[in-house]
Amino acid sequence: MSPALQTLRRVFGFDAFRGAQAEIIGHVVAGGDALVLMPTGGGKSLCYQLPALLRSGTAVVVSPLIALMQDQVAALQQAGVRAAFLNSTLEAAVATEIERQLREDQLDLIYVAPERLLNPRFLALLDFVATRQGIALFAIDEAHCVSQWGHDFRPEYIQLAVLHQRWPDVPRIALTATADTLTRREIVERLGLEAARVFVASFDRPNIRYSVVERDNPRRQLLDFLAAHRGEAGIVYCLSRRKVDETAAWLCEQGLAALPYHAGLDAAIRQQHQQRFQREDGVVMVATIAFGMGIDKPDVRFVAHLDLPKSLEAYYQETGRAGRDGEPAEAWMTYGLNDVVVHRGRIEESIAGEEQKRIERGKLDALLAWCETMACRRRSLLSYFGEESGPCGNCDTCLEPPVAWDGTIPAQKAMSAALRTGQRFGAGHLIDILRGKLTDKVQQFEHQRLPTFAAGADLDDADWRSVFRQLLAAGLLRADAEAFGALRLTDAARPVLKGEQSLLLRRRNPAKRGRGKESTLATRRDSPQTGLDDSTRALFELLRQWRAETARFQGVPAYVILHDRSLRELALRRPLNREDLLDIPGIGAAKADRYAEALLALMP
């Protein structure tokens, strides 16, 4: 057995590596630089934690978020690893003690915030470490923070090239779950990783079920979706702070343990809410994108979007926070015509240059096309990131295949209505014209005199919204943000308008209440308790209760003690002694020593 595999078994309690982990670890242990692109939950942390234990010296891990640092260090300490962190939350005396441990070679890993790392005093401390025990490696976690165009941009990350300049012989490993090609290029250029070996793992998360529903009554739709996830942890993303606050308050009224999180809240409240989400079971976090990066909670069972994210990259990253433990999870989103106008407006109003705006428009178009796809969602998502796959059988389009219909004539009517009104109006007014509604606005502009007035009376409002949404997604129409969402034809519309090209559209699926289409798709396939008989399930719940009490006593998240998968195996195998415990996945030597007495006492 190789030293890497022996250490994996002894410290972390696992018998085998996953995917490219073994290759990455071997490369870094040998002193090579690496850029690791691996999905959330794919085991990125092990790719630097294990080399840190196999190489001489102390490993320095750059991490952007305090919560992530604290939880990862807590988990390592549970496994018997000498780990610590340095950030702004520590009192001066505690920080001084950790620096002493670092100087005296008493740490295997030290986690630091980028701003702390770049402090001249800390750089001098690392100079001392390098000349004494040596620096084992530099790990740059969440490396996409180097991208100036990403919403997780951290200015300090751009300066991390100093690591290679100052200590050229120390291997570096940069890690990210972001699959954007442009961001990858930025990471390589800004961190000086041109000579690094790039490892790209599969970005497939087969345990996540993807589904998109047409926005009808979003609160009711969300509640129907959450009915299948009562008592489970999840995240609900909203675009605005106000919507976050209102949605969280409303979910509380519905009996759910919901908390708001956004940058407008006091820092102490944000920290309190994040800790509750991390350490309690069944908490729903309602948040803007200010929440999520670096969240290391493995048992998030769902991520719901009440608003369209900014891109497929953002969507992938946000939904990737679900199901990190490998158990079934869901990514659910409501999507409507107004999303297009809002996002297009944000792009046009930004201070970015024209080239960057062009890139952002392209990303939005790709997301809209994905929302309207009739193909397998997982296959389309992976294809966007350059990965080929077959139909997954576990997304809404696979489970409830959409019906295509010839939408050429309705598309011509819709575009004709836009043209005949001077391309100055949004979808709502155009739909009123097409359906023959004599509203005040229609009469004000005398649009009842147009040939297209009442030409689309055979379709209802929702059907027409679906048509306009798909025309936008297909690039035949564009929403002019400066003209309050006025719909304008693009050059691509001409062949369809002239009848030279037909157009297939996706037939709208009417939203159903209760155990309808949405909630059918939300039905869970499995859970950690699935397949357990009554006595085994009772033991599993007893173990969860013990874990919760132990975590509360130690002031750490429950999953830091043991994951659900470990509890399930304990309930199934019912170990009799310490050696039996070491056969349970996730229980290494340190955890066996620490918890053997308590766990064995619970066995029937």
N, C-alpha and C positions, 0 to 999 in steps of 0.2 A: 504494500500500500504506500502511495506517495506521501511525502510530508504534508502536502496541501490537503489530501484526502483525510489523513490522520488528524490534522488540525480541525478540519471541518467537522469530523465526527466528535472529537473530544470537546471542542469548545461550543459548537453550535448545535450539535445533536442531529446532524443529517448525514446520510450514507452516500449521497451522490450529488454532483453538481448539476445545474440546469443549463441547457443551451450552451452558450459560448463561455460560460463562467470559467471553466477549467483552463481554456485557452487564454483568456484575458489575464487570469491570475498568474499563469505561467510566464506570460510575456512581461508583466510588471515585476514579478519576483526576479526575473533575469535582468532587470534594469531598464526595460524599454518604456518609452512614452506611449500613451494610448488615449484615443478618443472613443468613448463608449456611448453608443446610441441604443438605448434599451427602454422598453416601455415601463411605465410605473408599475411596480409590483413584480418586475422581472428579475429582481435580485441584484440591482446595481451596487448597493452598499457593500455586499460581500466581496465585490471585485476589488475594493481597496482595503477593506477590513482584514481580509485574510492575508494578503501580501504584507500588510503592516505587522502581522504576527510572525511572518516567515523571514522578513528582512531585518537586519540589525538596525538599531536606532529607533527613533520615535517618528511615527507618521503624523503629518500635519494635514488636517482636513479643513478646507475652506467651505463654510456653509452659510447661506444667506439669511436663514431664519432661526430665530432664537428657539422656537418651539421644537423645530426639527432637531437641533443640536441637543437639547435637553433630553428628548425622548430616545434618540439614538445612543447617547452616552449611558442613559439609564438601562437600556436593553443590553449594551455591552457589559456594563458592570454586573448585571444579573448573570451573564455568561462567564463571569470571572476574568474579564479583560480589564486591564488597567487603563481606563479612559477618563478624560475630563474635558471640560469646555471652558472657554474664556469669552465672555461677552458682557454687555453693559448691565445685565441683571445682577451680577455678582458684587457683593460688598468688597471693599478694598482689601480687607484681611484675607478673605477667601481667595481672591484673585492672586494675591501675593503668595499664598500657600501653594496654589497650583503652579505658579511660575517656579517655585522652589522645587516641586516634584519634577517639573520638566528639566530643570538644570541638572538635577541629580539622577537622571535616568530612571525615574520611577513610573513613567507613563509609556504605554504602547501606542496610544493615539491621543492627540490633542485637537479638539475641534475649535476653530476660531472664526469669528465674523470677519469679512474682508477688510473692514475699516480698522479692526484691531490688528490684523496681520500686517497692514501697510504702515502701521505706526513705527517710526524710526527706533523707538525703544524695543519693540517686539522683534523687529528685524535684527537688531543687535543681539537679542537673546537667542534667536535662531542661529546666528553666527557662532555663538558659544556652543550651542547644541551640536552644530555641524562639526566642530573641531573636537568635541568630546565623544559622545556616543554615536553621533551621526544622525542625519535625517533619513528615515527609511524611504519616504516618498512624500510627494505632495498630491493630495486628491482635491480636485476642484469640482465640488458637487453643484448641481443645477447650473451647469456651464452656459446654458442659454441666456443667463442674466447678463452676458457680455453684449447681447444684441441691442443696439440702440433703438431698434424699431419694435422690440418686443415689449409687452406690458409688464414684464418682470425685470426690466432693465435696471441694473445697479452700476452706477458710474465707477465704483471701486474695482469692478471686475476687469475693466479695461487695463488697469494697472498691474494685473496679476502676471503679466509677462516678466515682471521683475524677478519672479521665482527662478526662471531658467537663466536669466542674466546673472543672478547673484550666486546660484548654486547649480551650475550646468550639468553636474554629474548625478543629480538627484532625479530619479524618474518621476514623471508627472502623469496623472490619469485624470482626464476631464470627463464628466458624466452628465448626460441629459436624457430626458424622455421626449424631447422635442424633435420632430422628424423633418422640419422645414429645411430644405436644401440651402436656402439663403443664410439661415441661422448657423447651419453647420459650417459654411464657408467663413462666416464671421468669427466663429469660435476658433477655427484653425489659424486665421490671420491675426486676430488680436491677442491670442495667447501664445503665438509662436510655435504652433504644433504641426508645422509643415512636414516634419520628419516622423510624426507619430503614426502608429498603426491604428487604423480606424476599424472598429468592430461595430457592425450594424446587426442587431438582433431583429427577429421578426417583431413587427409592431402589432401583431394580432393579439387581441385579448378575448379568446374564445368564450370565457366565462361571462362576458358582458353582453346583454341583449340590448340592441339599439332599436328605438322606435320613435317616430315623429308623428304627431297628430295635428290636424288642422285646427287652428285656434277658433274656438266657438265660445265657450264660457270657461276661461282659463282656470278660475278658482275651483269651479265644480269639477273640471277635468283633472286638476291636480289632486283634489280630494279623492276622486275615484281611483286614481293611480296609487295614492298612498294607502288606500284600503288594504292592498296586498302587502304592505310593509309596516304594519302597526308594530311598534316596539322595536323597530330596527333603526340603525343610524343611517343618515343620508344628508345630502346637500341639495338645496334648491337655489339655483342661481337666477338673479334678476339683474336688469341693466342699471336701474337707478337706486339710489339710497332710499328714496321715499318709498319705492315699491318694496324694497327689502323690509323696511319697518312695518309697512301695512300688512304685508303677507305673513310675516312672523306673528304679528298680533292676531291676525285672523286664524292662523293655524292653532294658536294657543286656545282661542275660543272654541275650536273644533276638538279640543282635548288632546292635542299633540304637544310634546315637549319641544317647542321651537324657539330658537334664539336668533336675533339679527346680528349681522357682522358686516361692517363697511368702514371705510376710512374716515367717515364723519363722526363715528363714535369715539368717546374718550378711550385712550390707550388702555387704561386699566380695565374698562368694560370689555374691550376687545379681547384682552388677555384672559379675563375671567370666562368669557363665553367660549373661547377656544379651548381652555382647559376642561370645561364641562363637556364639550363635544369629545375631546380626546379621552376623558377618564370615566364618563358615564355611558351606560347602554341606552340606546333608543333615542338619542338627541338628534333633532333635525336642525341643521344650520341653514338659515336663509341668508344669502350673501351676495355681494358683488364679487367681481373677480379679484378683489383685494384679499379674499380668503382662498386658501387652498394650496399654494405652492409650498412644498415641503411637508405637507400633512402626512404623517406616517401612520395613520390609523388603518389597519388592515381590514376591519370588518364594516366598512362603509358599504351598505347594500344597494344604494341607489344614488344617482345624480340626476336631478331634474332641472331642465332649463325652461323658465317661463318666458324668456326672451332669447332671440337668436344671438349666439356668440359672434365674435368678429371674424372668425375664419375657421377652416377645418382644423388647422393646427391648434387653435385655442380650444375648439370643441374636443379634440382628441385628448389634449392635456387635462381639461376639466373633467371629462367623463372618466379618465384614467384613474381618478381618485377613488373610484368604486371597485370593490372586489379585489383588493390587493392581496388578500389571503388565498386567492384562487377559487373561492366559492362563488356560486352564481350571484350575479348583480345585474342591475338594469340602468340604462341610460335612456332617459325619456325627455322629449322636448315638445312644447307647443310652438307653432310657427304660423305667422300671419302676414298679410300684405304690408302692414305698417312697419314690420321689421325691416323691409327693404328700404323704405323711405328714410327711416331713422338712421340706419347704418350708412346709407349713401350720403346723408347729410353730415354725419360725423367725419367721414373721409374728406368731403369737400371743404368743411370748415376748419380742418386741422391746419397746423402751420407747416406740415411736411412739404417737401418739394414736389414738383409735378411727377417726377419719376417714381417717387415713393407712393404717391397717390395712385399712380397707374398700377403699381404692384398690389396695393390694398384693394383696389377695385377688382382686380383679377381674383384675389383671394375670396372676396365676397361673392363674386359670380360662381366660383367653384363650390362654395358652401350652399348657395341657393340651388345649384344643379343637384347637389347631393340630397338636399331636402326633398326635391321633386322626383328623384330617380325612381324608376320602376324596377331596377335591378336590385340585387342583394346589397344591402347597405354596407355590410362588412367588406364585401368584395370591392365596392366602389371606394370606400374609405382607404383600404390598403392600397388600391391601385393609385390613388392620389399621391401616396407616399412611395410609389415605385415598387410595390410588392404585389405579386400575382397570387391569386387564391381562387378557390371555387366557391359556389354558393354555400352559405354557412348553415342554413336551416334554423337559425336562431335570431332572426331580426324580423321586424314587422312585414317587410316586403317578401320574405321567404315564408313566413307563417300565414300571412293573409295576402297573397299575390294581388297587386293592384290590377285593375282592368283598364286597358288602353282603348281609346275611342278616337275617331276621326274628328279632330277639332279644327279643321281647316276653315270651315265657314264661320263658326263662332269667333275664331281668331281674326278673320277678315272683318267681321262686324265690329269687334272690339277696337281694332286698329283704325278702322274707318271712322268710328266715333271720336277717337283721339284726334285724327287728322281734321275732321270737319268742325271741330271745336277749337281749332288753332293750336292744339297740343299745349293747352294752358290749364288743364284740369286734371285732378286726380281720379283714382279708380271709382271712388264713391259717386261722384257726379256722373261719370261715364256710365256706370251701372244704372243709375236712375234713368238716363236717356234710353239706354238699350231696353230697359224693362217697361218704358212708357209711363214713368211716374211724373205727374205734373207738380213737381215741387216748386217752391218760390224761386229757387235758383234757376231751375230749368226755364221757368216762365220769364225770369228777369233777362236772361240772355236769348229768349225765344228759340231755345233748342228743341222745342216740340215741333218746329217746322223742318227739322233735319230729316233726311231719308232714313237715318238710322234710329229715329225715335220709335220705340216699341218693336224694333226689329229683332230683339232678343227676348221677347216676352216668354218664350218657351223654357228659359232657364231661370232659376230663382237667384236671389242675391248671393247665396253661398257658392252656387255653381259659377257665377260670373267672377266672384273673387278668386276662385280656383283657377279660372282661365287667365285672368290678368296676372296672377302670381306666377303661373307657368310661362307666360309670355316674357315676364321679367327674368325668370330663371334661365330661359332659353336665349336671352339676349336680343329679343325682337323689340322689346320696349325697354326704356330706361327711365328711372325716376329722377327728375330734376330737383335736387334738394333746394336750390336757390329759388325755385318757383313753387315752394311748398308742396313738393311731391308730384308736380305735373308730369304726366306720362308722355314721353316723346318716342317716336319711332326711330329705330336704328337702321343702318344700311341692310342689315340681315332681314329686316321685315319685308323688303320690297318683293322678293320672289313669292312669298306666301300671299301677300296682299294682291299680287297680280295673278294668282292662281297657277304659277309656274312650279310651285312646290307645295306638297301636302304637309300636314302637321298632325302627329299623333300626340294626344294629351292623356294625362292620367285622370281617370274618373274619380271624382271626389267620393270619399267614404263618409257618409253621414255619421256624426258622433252619436254614440249610444250611451244611455245612462246605466249605472249599476253594473251588472255583469255583462256589459256589452263588449264591443270590439276592443276598446282601450284596456279595460280591466282584464279581458281574456288574455291579451298579450302580456299583461303585467303579472299573470299567475306565475309564481315561483316554481322552478323545476325541482330545486333541491334546497336544503339548508343543512347546517351541521347535524341536525337531529334526524334527518331523513334516513329511513332504513333501520332506526334503532327500535328495539322492542321496549315495552313499558319500563322494565327494571333498568335497562341501559340508559334510557332517556332520563329517568329519575336520577341516576348517578351522574349523568352529564350535567344536569341542572345543579346538582349538589356541588360538583366541581366548579361550575361557573360562580356559584355563590361564594365558595372558598376563595376563588381567584379575585372576585370583587372586593372581599373583605381584606385580603392580603395586599392588593393594590392600594386600597384606601389607606391602610395602615402605613404603607411605605411612601405614599404620596406620588405614585407613578400610574400611568395608564394600565388598564387591565391586560392588554395584549403584551406589555413588556414582561409580565410574569409568564404567561403561556398563551399561545394562540388557540383559537377554537379547535383547529385541527388536532392539536396535541391533546386537548381535553376529550375530543371524540375518541381518539386512539386509547386514551386512558380508560374511558368508559367501556370500550369494546374489549380491550385486552386484560384489564384488571390485574396489573402487575403485583407480584408478591414480595419483591425485594428490590434493592438498589440496582442490581444488574438488569432486572427486567425494565426498570425505569429508563435505563440507558438505551433501550431498544425503541423507545417512544420518540418519534420525530419531533425535533425542537427541544429535547432535553439532553443537554451536554453534562459534563462532569460537575461543573459548578452548580447548576440547577438541581442535579440529582442530590448533591451534598446538602444543598440549602433546604430543599422541599421534600426529601424522601420521607421523613417522619410524618409530616402532615398529610401527604398524598396517600401513603400506604395505610394510614389510619382511616381514610375515607373508603377504602376498598371493602366491599362486603365479604 
